[in-house]
Amino acid sequence: MKKNITIVMLLLYLSSFGQDSIVSKVKSNPVIFTEFYAGGAVTNKVSWLLGYNLNYQFKHNNLLTARLQGIIGPSLDLPTVMDLNSDYSDERVIQGEVALLYGKRWINNNISYSVSVGASAVAGNHYEKVGMYYESFSENYFGVPFEFNFKYFKAEKKIFKAYYGLIPIGKRKVSFARSVGLKLTGTLSKNSYVGLGITYGFGWHKKY
């Protein structure tokens, strides 16, 4: 009798160990995603905002971001924009930066919010009026980039579809997906600015 009980307990242990081993081998996807964005930016002028970044979320809600971002003219002086009777300025500005940011990201089903701050190297090229002409000036400096993000993506694994979700790719449900959202971004530097853009991205936006 004791021998039978021992055998049954041994079988139950091996069964539970086997199930734990199978579960432990099932790994969730990493949270890695990229996005492009465009919008407008304001310093003392109004410019176009363009950018690209790569994001990696780790250890729950920690977010690491590598960012390429720039503002591109032609720029308009704010008084000129508001005064319709004034002539438009042909002054132009180009400012680009390479940045690394750290922040926090929170996920609620198919929506995420994040805030990040970091350090960046900025290269600027602007034109100033000298007499009757505009002269180009270049300069390099460091900045403190920041951004706030709101993002929408799929809530569960689905078949990936190309061409704006019209053509299914394969038959297997995957965690790779698109995202759309809003980004409030900027840089504190010698020529500080803040901008608002619409984002469009791809990747693994949460653990499925």
Secondary structure, DSSP 4 states (H G I P E B T S, - for coil): -HHHHHHHHHHHHHHHHHHHHHHHH--PPPEEEEEEEEEEEESSEEEEEEEEEEEEEETTTEEEEEEEEEEEEEEEEHHHHH-TTSPPP---EEEEEEEEEEEEEEEETTEEEEEEEEEEEEEEEEEEEETTEEEEEEEEEEEEEEEEEEEEE-SS-B--EHHHHTEE-SSS-BS-EEEEEEEEEEEESTT-EEEEEEEEEEE--S--
